[in-house]
Amino acid sequence: MPTPTKLALDARELEHPIPLERAIAALRKLHSGNYFYMIHRKNPIPLIELAKEQGFSVLNKEDAQGIWHILISNDPSLDLEVLCDV
């Protein structure tokens, strides 16, 4: 299996609604074999709910520094837990 491609967004310094807008744009580009990885200072509940409603797999974890790592994929063969940098 080829290495999955990460579409990354560091949203820690971005103001609302820019992280959500950029995340939605990234989700539109997702296809089998790639995933979206966002780091954020908050847990982006609206994005997570939207992604789940659209049938995406979602993993959201907070690291020891209080930074959120959000991984989203529409490829069920990807193990988001393994791909998470936390």
Biopython code that builds the backbone (N, CA, C, O; Angstrom):
import numpy as np
from Bio.PDB.StructureBuilder import StructureBuilder

atoms = [
    (1, "MET", "N", (0.846, -1.183, 0.000)),
    (1, "MET", "CA", (0.000, 0.000, 0.000)),
    (1, "MET", "C", (0.889, 1.244, 0.000)),
    (1, "MET", "O", (1.817, 1.329, 0.805)),
    (2, "PRO", "N", (0.628, 2.209, -0.883)),
    (2, "PRO", "CA", (1.440, 3.430, -0.919)),
    (2, "PRO", "C", (1.267, 4.255, 0.354)),
    (2, "PRO", "O", (0.263, 4.143, 1.058)),
    (3, "THR", "N", (2.262, 5.078, 0.628)),
    (3, "THR", "CA", (2.200, 5.956, 1.793)),
    (3, "THR", "C", (1.093, 6.988, 1.591)),
    (3, "THR", "O", (1.026, 7.622, 0.538)),
    (4, "PRO", "N", (0.215, 7.164, 2.597)),
    (4, "PRO", "CA", (-0.844, 8.163, 2.464)),
    (4, "PRO", "C", (-0.264, 9.575, 2.376)),
    (4, "PRO", "O", (0.788, 9.862, 2.947)),
    (5, "THR", "N", (-0.955, 10.436, 1.665)),
    (5, "THR", "CA", (-0.549, 11.826, 1.517)),
    (5, "THR", "C", (-1.296, 12.683, 2.528)),
    (5, "THR", "O", (-2.516, 12.589, 2.662)),
    (6, "LYS", "N", (-0.545, 13.520, 3.239)),
    (6, "LYS", "CA", (-1.126, 14.398, 4.251)),
    (6, "LYS", "C", (-1.406, 15.775, 3.646)),
    (6, "LYS", "O", (-0.517, 16.403, 3.073)),
    (7, "LEU", "N", (-2.656, 16.236, 3.782)),
    (7, "LEU", "CA", (-3.014, 17.622, 3.478)),
    (7, "LEU", "C", (-3.033, 18.335, 4.825)),
    (7, "LEU", "O", (-3.928, 18.092, 5.635)),
    (8, "ALA", "N", (-2.070, 19.203, 5.077)),
    (8, "ALA", "CA", (-1.884, 19.763, 6.416)),
    (8, "ALA", "C", (-2.334, 21.217, 6.510)),
    (8, "ALA", "O", (-2.245, 21.984, 5.551)),
    (9, "LEU", "N", (-2.823, 21.572, 7.706)),
    (9, "LEU", "CA", (-3.188, 22.950, 8.014)),
    (9, "LEU", "C", (-2.839, 23.229, 9.470)),
    (9, "LEU", "O", (-3.341, 22.564, 10.376)),
    (10, "ASP", "N", (-1.978, 24.212, 9.687)),
    (10, "ASP", "CA", (-1.680, 24.687, 11.036)),
    (10, "ASP", "C", (-2.573, 25.896, 11.276)),
    (10, "ASP", "O", (-2.312, 26.985, 10.766)),
    (11, "ALA", "N", (-3.630, 25.694, 12.057)),
    (11, "ALA", "CA", (-4.626, 26.741, 12.284)),
    (11, "ALA", "C", (-4.453, 27.440, 13.628)),
    (11, "ALA", "O", (-5.329, 28.201, 14.039)),
    (12, "ARG", "N", (-3.359, 27.200, 14.308)),
    (12, "ARG", "CA", (-3.185, 27.754, 15.655)),
    (12, "ARG", "C", (-3.209, 29.275, 15.690)),
    (12, "ARG", "O", (-3.656, 29.858, 16.677)),
    (13, "GLU", "N", (-2.741, 29.923, 14.643)),
    (13, "GLU", "CA", (-2.682, 31.389, 14.637)),
    (13, "GLU", "C", (-3.786, 32.026, 13.792)),
    (13, "GLU", "O", (-3.837, 33.250, 13.670)),
    (14, "LEU", "N", (-4.654, 31.225, 13.218)),
    (14, "LEU", "CA", (-5.710, 31.748, 12.350)),
    (14, "LEU", "C", (-6.953, 32.102, 13.159)),
    (14, "LEU", "O", (-7.293, 31.420, 14.126)),
    (15, "GLU", "N", (-7.620, 33.166, 12.755)),
    (15, "GLU", "CA", (-8.846, 33.602, 13.420)),
    (15, "GLU", "C", (-10.067, 33.016, 12.715)),
    (15, "GLU", "O", (-10.054, 32.768, 11.510)),
    (16, "HIS", "N", (-11.114, 32.806, 13.495)),
    (16, "HIS", "CA", (-12.399, 32.325, 12.988)),
    (16, "HIS", "C", (-12.913, 33.300, 11.934)),
    (16, "HIS", "O", (-12.815, 34.509, 12.148)),
    (17, "PRO", "N", (-13.445, 32.849, 10.831)),
    (17, "PRO", "CA", (-13.787, 31.491, 10.417)),
    (17, "PRO", "C", (-12.763, 30.864, 9.466)),
    (17, "PRO", "O", (-13.062, 29.865, 8.812)),
    (18, "ILE", "N", (-11.575, 31.432, 9.382)),
    (18, "ILE", "CA", (-10.582, 30.969, 8.405)),
    (18, "ILE", "C", (-10.243, 29.476, 8.549)),
    (18, "ILE", "O", (-10.189, 28.779, 7.536)),
    (19, "PRO", "N", (-10.012, 28.954, 9.774)),
    (19, "PRO", "CA", (-9.698, 27.515, 9.862)),
    (19, "PRO", "C", (-10.805, 26.625, 9.287)),
    (19, "PRO", "O", (-10.523, 25.661, 8.575)),
    (20, "LEU", "N", (-12.054, 26.950, 9.599)),
    (20, "LEU", "CA", (-13.164, 26.141, 9.089)),
    (20, "LEU", "C", (-13.251, 26.240, 7.569)),
    (20, "LEU", "O", (-13.453, 25.231, 6.893)),
    (21, "GLU", "N", (-13.102, 27.440, 7.029)),
    (21, "GLU", "CA", (-13.167, 27.617, 5.577)),
    (21, "GLU", "C", (-12.062, 26.829, 4.874)),
    (21, "GLU", "O", (-12.312, 26.163, 3.870)),
    (22, "ARG", "N", (-10.860, 26.905, 5.398)),
    (22, "ARG", "CA", (-9.738, 26.181, 4.776)),
    (22, "ARG", "C", (-9.893, 24.673, 4.931)),
    (22, "ARG", "O", (-9.549, 23.910, 4.028)),
    (23, "ALA", "N", (-10.411, 24.250, 6.078)),
    (23, "ALA", "CA", (-10.616, 22.817, 6.299)),
    (23, "ALA", "C", (-11.656, 22.267, 5.328)),
    (23, "ALA", "O", (-11.463, 21.194, 4.756)),
    (24, "ILE", "N", (-12.748, 22.989, 5.142)),
    (24, "ILE", "CA", (-13.783, 22.534, 4.209)),
    (24, "ILE", "C", (-13.213, 22.439, 2.792)),
    (24, "ILE", "O", (-13.499, 21.485, 2.069)),
    (25, "ALA", "N", (-12.418, 23.418, 2.402)),
    (25, "ALA", "CA", (-11.784, 23.372, 1.075)),
    (25, "ALA", "C", (-10.879, 22.148, 0.950)),
    (25, "ALA", "O", (-10.850, 21.504, -0.099)),
    (26, "ALA", "N", (-10.141, 21.824, 2.009)),
    (26, "ALA", "CA", (-9.256, 20.654, 1.985)),
    (26, "ALA", "C", (-10.063, 19.362, 1.898)),
    (26, "ALA", "O", (-9.679, 18.442, 1.176)),
    (27, "LEU", "N", (-11.177, 19.281, 2.626)),
    (27, "LEU", "CA", (-11.994, 18.067, 2.594)),
    (27, "LEU", "C", (-12.532, 17.807, 1.190)),
    (27, "LEU", "O", (-12.696, 16.654, 0.792)),
    (28, "ARG", "N", (-12.804, 18.856, 0.452)),
    (28, "ARG", "CA", (-13.293, 18.692, -0.926)),
    (28, "ARG", "C", (-12.232, 18.063, -1.826)),
    (28, "ARG", "O", (-12.560, 17.474, -2.856)),
    (29, "LYS", "N", (-10.974, 18.184, -1.444)),
    (29, "LYS", "CA", (-9.867, 17.643, -2.246)),
    (29, "LYS", "C", (-9.473, 16.223, -1.839)),
    (29, "LYS", "O", (-8.664, 15.588, -2.515)),
    (30, "LEU", "N", (-10.037, 15.727, -0.745)),
    (30, "LEU", "CA", (-9.642, 14.403, -0.264)),
    (30, "LEU", "C", (-10.096, 13.305, -1.219)),
    (30, "LEU", "O", (-11.197, 13.347, -1.769)),
    (31, "HIS", "N", (-9.226, 12.334, -1.397)),
    (31, "HIS", "CA", (-9.566, 11.137, -2.150)),
    (31, "HIS", "C", (-8.855, 9.967, -1.490)),
    (31, "HIS", "O", (-8.083, 10.149, -0.548)),
    (32, "SER", "N", (-9.109, 8.805, -1.972)),
    (32, "SER", "CA", (-8.516, 7.602, -1.396)),
    (32, "SER", "C", (-6.996, 7.733, -1.345)),
    (32, "SER", "O", (-6.357, 8.101, -2.331)),
    (33, "GLY", "N", (-6.435, 7.428, -0.191)),
    (33, "GLY", "CA", (-4.987, 7.461, -0.050)),
    (33, "GLY", "C", (-4.446, 8.756, 0.513)),
    (33, "GLY", "O", (-3.234, 8.900, 0.678)),
    (34, "ASN", "N", (-5.333, 9.717, 0.816)),
    (34, "ASN", "CA", (-4.831, 10.904, 1.486)),
    (34, "ASN", "C", (-5.738, 11.275, 2.653)),
    (34, "ASN", "O", (-6.839, 10.744, 2.799)),
    (35, "TYR", "N", (-5.256, 12.190, 3.472)),
    (35, "TYR", "CA", (-6.007, 12.584, 4.660)),
    (35, "TYR", "C", (-5.682, 14.030, 5.010)),
    (35, "TYR", "O", (-4.652, 14.571, 4.609)),
    (36, "PHE", "N", (-6.580, 14.634, 5.761)),
    (36, "PHE", "CA", (-6.429, 16.011, 6.208)),
    (36, "PHE", "C", (-5.934, 15.986, 7.652)),
    (36, "PHE", "O", (-6.468, 15.254, 8.485)),
    (37, "TYR", "N", (-4.913, 16.787, 7.942)),
    (37, "TYR", "CA", (-4.340, 16.853, 9.291)),
    (37, "TYR", "C", (-4.266, 18.323, 9.686)),
    (37, "TYR", "O", (-3.512, 19.098, 9.099)),
    (38, "MET", "N", (-5.053, 18.693, 10.683)),
    (38, "MET", "CA", (-5.066, 20.073, 11.159)),
    (38, "MET", "C", (-4.615, 20.117, 12.610)),
    (38, "MET", "O", (-5.018, 19.281, 13.419)),
    (39, "ILE", "N", (-3.781, 21.091, 12.933)),
    (39, "ILE", "CA", (-3.484, 21.360, 14.334)),
    (39, "ILE", "C", (-4.114, 22.707, 14.666)),
    (39, "ILE", "O", (-4.063, 23.653, 13.879)),
    (40, "HIS", "N", (-4.708, 22.765, 15.856)),
    (40, "HIS", "CA", (-5.521, 23.925, 16.230)),
    (40, "HIS", "C", (-5.418, 24.125, 17.738)),
    (40, "HIS", "O", (-5.141, 23.185, 18.483)),
    (41, "ARG", "N", (-5.643, 25.342, 18.170)),
    (41, "ARG", "CA", (-5.622, 25.634, 19.606)),
    (41, "ARG", "C", (-6.934, 25.239, 20.289)),
    (41, "ARG", "O", (-7.017, 25.213, 21.517)),
    (42, "LYS", "N", (-7.959, 24.932, 19.484)),
    (42, "LYS", "CA", (-9.269, 24.528, 20.000)),
    (42, "LYS", "C", (-9.692, 23.225, 19.325)),
    (42, "LYS", "O", (-9.173, 22.856, 18.272)),
    (43, "ASN", "N", (-10.642, 22.540, 19.952)),
    (43, "ASN", "CA", (-11.248, 21.363, 19.333)),
    (43, "ASN", "C", (-12.366, 21.873, 18.418)),
    (43, "ASN", "O", (-13.381, 22.357, 18.918)),
    (44, "PRO", "N", (-12.210, 21.778, 17.100)),
    (44, "PRO", "CA", (-13.167, 22.391, 16.171)),
    (44, "PRO", "C", (-14.440, 21.551, 15.989)),
    (44, "PRO", "O", (-14.605, 20.864, 14.982)),
    (45, "ILE", "N", (-15.318, 21.620, 16.968)),
    (45, "ILE", "CA", (-16.534, 20.805, 16.981)),
    (45, "ILE", "C", (-17.356, 20.949, 15.687)),
    (45, "ILE", "O", (-17.782, 19.931, 15.142)),
    (46, "PRO", "N", (-17.599, 22.172, 15.171)),
    (46, "PRO", "CA", (-18.394, 22.260, 13.932)),
    (46, "PRO", "C", (-17.766, 21.500, 12.761)),
    (46, "PRO", "O", (-18.476, 20.858, 11.987)),
    (47, "LEU", "N", (-16.454, 21.569, 12.632)),
    (47, "LEU", "CA", (-15.771, 20.834, 11.562)),
    (47, "LEU", "C", (-15.924, 19.332, 11.760)),
    (47, "LEU", "O", (-16.215, 18.605, 10.810)),
    (48, "ILE", "N", (-15.732, 18.872, 12.969)),
    (48, "ILE", "CA", (-15.834, 17.441, 13.269)),
    (48, "ILE", "C", (-17.241, 16.930, 12.965)),
    (48, "ILE", "O", (-17.406, 15.879, 12.347)),
    (49, "GLU", "N", (-18.253, 17.681, 13.404)),
    (49, "GLU", "CA", (-19.637, 17.270, 13.149)),
    (49, "GLU", "C", (-19.937, 17.246, 11.651)),
    (49, "GLU", "O", (-20.568, 16.312, 11.156)),
    (50, "LEU", "N", (-19.486, 18.268, 10.934)),
    (50, "LEU", "CA", (-19.699, 18.333, 9.488)),
    (50, "LEU", "C", (-19.035, 17.150, 8.785)),
    (50, "LEU", "O", (-19.641, 16.516, 7.921)),
    (51, "ALA", "N", (-17.800, 16.860, 9.156)),
    (51, "ALA", "CA", (-17.073, 15.753, 8.530)),
    (51, "ALA", "C", (-17.776, 14.420, 8.788)),
    (51, "ALA", "O", (-17.917, 13.603, 7.879)),
    (52, "LYS", "N", (-18.211, 14.205, 10.018)),
    (52, "LYS", "CA", (-18.905, 12.954, 10.343)),
    (52, "LYS", "C", (-20.222, 12.838, 9.583)),
    (52, "LYS", "O", (-20.573, 11.760, 9.102)),
    (53, "GLU", "N", (-20.955, 13.955, 9.476)),
    (53, "GLU", "CA", (-22.216, 13.946, 8.726)),
    (53, "GLU", "C", (-21.988, 13.585, 7.262)),
    (53, "GLU", "O", (-22.856, 12.988, 6.625)),
    (54, "GLN", "N", (-20.827, 13.944, 6.730)),
    (54, "GLN", "CA", (-20.493, 13.664, 5.334)),
    (54, "GLN", "C", (-19.860, 12.284, 5.149)),
    (54, "GLN", "O", (-19.475, 11.927, 4.036)),
    (55, "GLY", "N", (-19.750, 11.508, 6.225)),
    (55, "GLY", "CA", (-19.244, 10.143, 6.128)),
    (55, "GLY", "C", (-17.739, 9.986, 6.260)),
    (55, "GLY", "O", (-17.202, 8.916, 5.975)),
    (56, "PHE", "N", (-17.049, 11.042, 6.690)),
    (56, "PHE", "CA", (-15.606, 10.966, 6.879)),
    (56, "PHE", "C", (-15.275, 10.284, 8.204)),
    (56, "PHE", "O", (-16.055, 10.346, 9.155)),
    (57, "SER", "N", (-14.118, 9.638, 8.260)),
    (57, "SER", "CA", (-13.562, 9.148, 9.523)),
    (57, "SER", "C", (-12.838, 10.318, 10.172)),
    (57, "SER", "O", (-12.158, 11.088, 9.495)),
    (58, "VAL", "N", (-12.986, 10.448, 11.488)),
    (58, "VAL", "CA", (-12.401, 11.583, 12.200)),
    (58, "VAL", "C", (-11.698, 11.098, 13.460)),
    (58, "VAL", "O", (-12.202, 10.240, 14.185)),
    (59, "LEU", "N", (-10.524, 11.668, 13.699)),
    (59, "LEU", "CA", (-9.807, 11.457, 14.959)),
    (59, "LEU", "C", (-9.414, 12.832, 15.471)),
    (59, "LEU", "O", (-8.807, 13.616, 14.741)),
    (60, "ASN", "N", (-9.753, 13.129, 16.711)),
    (60, "ASN", "CA", (-9.332, 14.387, 17.317)),
    (60, "ASN", "C", (-8.730, 14.087, 18.686)),
    (60, "ASN", "O", (-9.353, 13.448, 19.534)),
    (61, "LYS", "N", (-7.485, 14.572, 18.879)),
    (61, "LYS", "CA", (-6.753, 14.310, 20.123)),
    (61, "LYS", "C", (-6.070, 15.588, 20.588)),
    (61, "LYS", "O", (-5.557, 16.369, 19.786)),
    (62, "GLU", "N", (-6.076, 15.780, 21.891)),
    (62, "GLU", "CA", (-5.375, 16.909, 22.489)),
    (62, "GLU", "C", (-4.032, 16.425, 23.018)),
    (62, "GLU", "O", (-3.962, 15.405, 23.704)),
    (63, "ASP", "N", (-2.959, 17.160, 22.698)),
    (63, "ASP", "CA", (-1.640, 16.760, 23.189)),
    (63, "ASP", "C", (-1.372, 17.379, 24.564)),
    (63, "ASP", "O", (-2.213, 18.105, 25.093)),
    (64, "ALA", "N", (-0.215, 17.096, 25.134)),
    (64, "ALA", "CA", (0.129, 17.549, 26.481)),
    (64, "ALA", "C", (0.225, 19.070, 26.590)),
    (64, "ALA", "O", (0.116, 19.616, 27.688)),
    (65, "GLN", "N", (0.425, 19.756, 25.472)),
    (65, "GLN", "CA", (0.514, 21.216, 25.467)),
    (65, "GLN", "C", (-0.845, 21.878, 25.212)),
    (65, "GLN", "O", (-0.923, 23.102, 25.108)),
    (66, "GLY", "N", (-1.899, 21.093, 25.112)),
    (66, "GLY", "CA", (-3.231, 21.637, 24.881)),
    (66, "GLY", "C", (-3.528, 21.949, 23.423)),
    (66, "GLY", "O", (-4.490, 22.655, 23.121)),
    (67, "ILE", "N", (-2.711, 21.428, 22.519)),
    (67, "ILE", "CA", (-2.922, 21.618, 21.082)),
    (67, "ILE", "C", (-3.738, 20.438, 20.553)),
    (67, "ILE", "O", (-3.481, 19.283, 20.891)),
    (68, "TRP", "N", (-4.723, 20.757, 19.721)),
    (68, "TRP", "CA", (-5.576, 19.724, 19.148)),
    (68, "TRP", "C", (-5.042, 19.268, 17.796)),
    (68, "TRP", "O", (-4.628, 20.079, 16.967)),
    (69, "HIS", "N", (-5.059, 17.971, 17.594)),
    (69, "HIS", "CA", (-4.659, 17.335, 16.337)),
    (69, "HIS", "C", (-5.918, 16.679, 15.771)),
    (69, "HIS", "O", (-6.502, 15.794, 16.396)),
    (70, "ILE", "N", (-6.326, 17.121, 14.590)),
    (70, "ILE", "CA", (-7.548, 16.629, 13.973)),
    (70, "ILE", "C", (-7.179, 15.969, 12.647)),
    (70, "ILE", "O", (-6.590, 16.604, 11.772)),
    (71, "LEU", "N", (-7.526, 14.707, 12.507)),
    (71, "LEU", "CA", (-7.266, 13.956, 11.278)),
    (71, "LEU", "C", (-8.601, 13.543, 10.688)),
    (71, "LEU", "O", (-9.481, 13.060, 11.400)),
    (72, "ILE", "N", (-8.750, 13.735, 9.381)),
    (72, "ILE", "CA", (-9.999, 13.418, 8.701)),
    (72, "ILE", "C", (-9.665, 12.710, 7.389)),
    (72, "ILE", "O", (-8.770, 13.125, 6.652)),
    (73, "SER", "N", (-10.405, 11.634, 7.115)),
    (73, "SER", "CA", (-10.183, 10.884, 5.876)),
    (73, "SER", "C", (-11.492, 10.279, 5.392)),
    (73, "SER", "O", (-12.387, 9.986, 6.185)),
    (74, "ASN", "N", (-11.590, 10.098, 4.093)),
    (74, "ASN", "CA", (-12.721, 9.351, 3.541)),
    (74, "ASN", "C", (-12.266, 7.977, 3.048)),
    (74, "ASN", "O", (-12.996, 7.290, 2.334)),
    (75, "ASP", "N", (-11.058, 7.588, 3.435)),
    (75, "ASP", "CA", (-10.492, 6.291, 3.063)),
    (75, "ASP", "C", (-10.527, 5.376, 4.293)),
    (75, "ASP", "O", (-9.708, 5.539, 5.197)),
    (76, "PRO", "N", (-11.454, 4.425, 4.341)),
    (76, "PRO", "CA", (-11.581, 3.570, 5.523)),
    (76, "PRO", "C", (-10.371, 2.673, 5.782)),
    (76, "PRO", "O", (-10.246, 2.108, 6.868)),
    (77, "SER", "N", (-9.484, 2.537, 4.803)),
    (77, "SER", "CA", (-8.304, 1.690, 5.011)),
    (77, "SER", "C", (-7.205, 2.412, 5.796)),
    (77, "SER", "O", (-6.259, 1.772, 6.256)),
    (78, "LEU", "N", (-7.315, 3.731, 5.955)),
    (78, "LEU", "CA", (-6.293, 4.479, 6.696)),
    (78, "LEU", "C", (-6.559, 4.402, 8.194)),
    (78, "LEU", "O", (-7.686, 4.609, 8.645)),
    (79, "ASP", "N", (-5.521, 4.105, 8.955)),
    (79, "ASP", "CA", (-5.610, 4.084, 10.413)),
    (79, "ASP", "C", (-5.161, 5.452, 10.925)),
    (79, "ASP", "O", (-3.965, 5.717, 11.038)),
    (80, "LEU", "N", (-6.122, 6.312, 11.232)),
    (80, "LEU", "CA", (-5.807, 7.680, 11.641)),
    (80, "LEU", "C", (-5.007, 7.719, 12.938)),
    (80, "LEU", "O", (-4.199, 8.624, 13.145)),
    (81, "GLU", "N", (-5.226, 6.755, 13.795)),
    (81, "GLU", "CA", (-4.474, 6.694, 15.064)),
    (81, "GLU", "C", (-2.979, 6.553, 14.788)),
    (81, "GLU", "O", (-2.163, 7.191, 15.453)),
    (82, "VAL", "N", (-2.623, 5.734, 13.828)),
    (82, "VAL", "CA", (-1.218, 5.526, 13.468)),
    (82, "VAL", "C", (-0.632, 6.788, 12.833)),
    (82, "VAL", "O", (0.546, 7.089, 13.028)),
    (83, "LEU", "N", (-1.438, 7.519, 12.083)),
    (83, "LEU", "CA", (-0.974, 8.713, 11.378)),
    (83, "LEU", "C", (-0.882, 9.950, 12.270)),
    (83, "LEU", "O", (-0.275, 10.950, 11.887)),
    (84, "CYS", "N", (-1.481, 9.883, 13.451)),
    (84, "CYS", "CA", (-1.499, 11.027, 14.363)),
    (84, "CYS", "C", (-0.125, 11.236, 14.993)),
    (84, "CYS", "O", (0.520, 10.281, 15.426)),
    (85, "ASP", "N", (0.316, 12.488, 15.042)),
    (85, "ASP", "CA", (1.627, 12.830, 15.592)),
    (85, "ASP", "C", (1.625, 13.022, 17.106)),
    (85, "ASP", "O", (2.600, 13.538, 17.653)),
    (86, "VAL", "N", (0.570, 12.628, 17.791)),
    (86, "VAL", "CA", (0.495, 12.796, 19.252)),
    (86, "VAL", "C", (0.899, 11.498, 19.914)),
    (86, "VAL", "O", (0.909, 11.407, 21.141)),
]
sb = StructureBuilder()
sb.init_structure("model")
sb.init_model(0)
sb.init_chain("A")
sb.init_seg("    ")
for serial, (resi, resn, name, xyz) in enumerate(atoms, 1):
    if name == "N":
        sb.init_residue(resn, " ", resi, " ")
    sb.init_atom(name, np.array(xyz, "f"), 0.0, 1.0, " ", f" {name:<3s}", serial, name[0])
structure = sb.get_structure()
